[in-house]
C-alpha cells in the first residue's frame, strides 16, 4: 500500500488548514523551478541516512520510488511511502521532525492535516478523533540518533 505526503515551504503567519491549502494552490500556480529546492535535498539526504534502501530487500524500504532525493523542480514535493514497510510510521514521524526543523511544512492531503514549523499541528477531522499516540507513532530516540537537529 502507498501513502503520499507533501512537503513545502510555509509562511509563519499561516495557522489554519484553509491557509495551508491556499498557500499550496499559490505555489502550484508558480512556474516550475529551474533548479531543485536545496532544502528538499537536505530533507532527502537525512531521510536516506536514516532509512537507506537495501538493494537485497527493497520491499522493506519505507519509500515508494526509491530513496528520497528531493530533486523535484516543483514547489511542493510529493513523497510516497510504502506503508507495508515496517519502518514507514517511524519514517513519517522523522520526516515531520526533519522538515519542520528546516522550516518546511508536511501536509497529509488524505486527512486534511498539516505539521508546520515550530511544532504546530493542524489536524483534520479524521485525526482529531484519534488518540495522539496513533497520529504520530515514533519510537523515542537518543540525541545521537537525531540526524539534523
LUMFI-181397 format. One record per residue (C-alpha): x, y, z; residue in one letter. Coordinates in steps of 0.001 Angstrom, whole numbers, padded with zeros to 6 digits, always signed. Example, Ala and Ser with C-alpha at 12.3 -4.5 7.8 and 13.67 -1.06 7.14 Angstrom:
residues 2
+012300-004500+007800A+013670-001060+007140S
end
This chain:
residues 149
+000000+000000+000000X+001106+003546-000576X+000651+006917+001031X+001769+010327-000198X+002772+013301+001916X+003585+016747+000560X+006475+018896+001730X+006525+022631+001098X+007706+025974+002423X+005085+027602+004617X+004946+031242+005753X+004872+031619+009543X+001575+033559+009549X-000455+030607+008227X-002315+028926+011060X-005360+027224+009528X-005734+024264+007197X-007530+026551+004718X-004470+028801+004787X-002241+025786+004111X-004314+024813+001069X-004356+028414-000193X-000540+028520+000030X-000319+025127-001727X-002504+026476-004545X-000401+029646-004757X+002800+027580-005024X+001297+025301-007671X+000413+028282-009849X+004010+029487-009978X+006212+028408-012907X+008328+025319-012247X+011675+025951-010621X+014785+025990-012803X+016748+024187-010063X+015605+021879-007249X+014876+023390-003842X+018076+022749-001857X+016095+022393+001371X+014132+019495-000166X+017525+017977-000966X+018550+018296+002696X+015380+016521+003812X+016051+013736+001307X+019663+013444+002469X+018732+012998+006130X+015950+010533+005298X+018342+008452+003164X+020823+008372+006046X+018180+007173+008469X+016378+004782+006100X+018706+003562+003360X+017305+001196+000767X+018770-002307+000991X+019183-003447-002623X+018739-007061-001466X+015432-006277+000284X+013862-003218-001379X+010398-004283-000171X+011443-003327+003371X+012110+000258+002324X+009592+002857+003501X+009994+004703+000179X+007785+004111-002837X+010029+005345-005620X+013494+004616-004319X+015499+006698-001865X+014130+010235-001454X+016291+012834-003140X+014162+015974-003039X+015339+016881-006530X+011936+017923-007843X+011502+021129-009807X+008030+021557-008313X+007447+023964-005428X+005670+021198-003495X+007443+017841-003106X+005216+014742-003110X+006935+011933-001182X+005449+008447-001419X+005613+005929+001414X+005373+002155+001217X+003000+001673+004155X+003583-002081+004276X+007226-001469+005264X+007816-001860+008964X+009710+001453+009150X+007046+003583+007459X+005461+005044+010610X+008863+005943+012080X+009986+007428+008767X+006812+009537+008605X+007379+010905+012085X+011015+011674+011372X+010074+013335+008084X+007878+015731+010055X+010678+016445+012538X+013309+016980+009839X+011095+019092+007572X+009875+021272+010444X+013458+021804+011646X+014290+023058+008150X+011225+025395+008162X+009141+023223+005840X+005588+022009+006349X+004360+018442+005819X+000805+018131+004505X-001318+014986+004548X-003968+015698+001954X-005828+012458+002710X-006653+013591+006252X-006570+017379+005629X-003811+017749+008217X-000531+019632+008329X+002538+019730+010529X+004067+023197+010410X+007435+024573+011518X+007541+025405+015189X+005693+022231+016144X+002261+023481+015109X-000183+020724+014125X-003357+021347+012152X-005286+018104+012377X-008172+017291+010064X-011453+015852+011398X-010303+012225+010998X-007216+012736+013148X-008886+014959+015743X-010909+011945+016871X-007863+009675+017345X-005597+009483+020382X-002352+011389+019828X-000359+008158+020146X-001942+006913+016924X-001342+010107+014965X+002447+010263+015015X+003905+006987+016145X+007591+007303+016765X+009967+005400+018957X+011937+007617+021312X+015411+008307+020026X+018558+009466+021710X+020301+012709+020788X+022919+010683+018917X+020172+009339+016624X+018943+012790+015668X+020048+013356+012123X+019763+017047+011633X+018658+018758+014798X
end
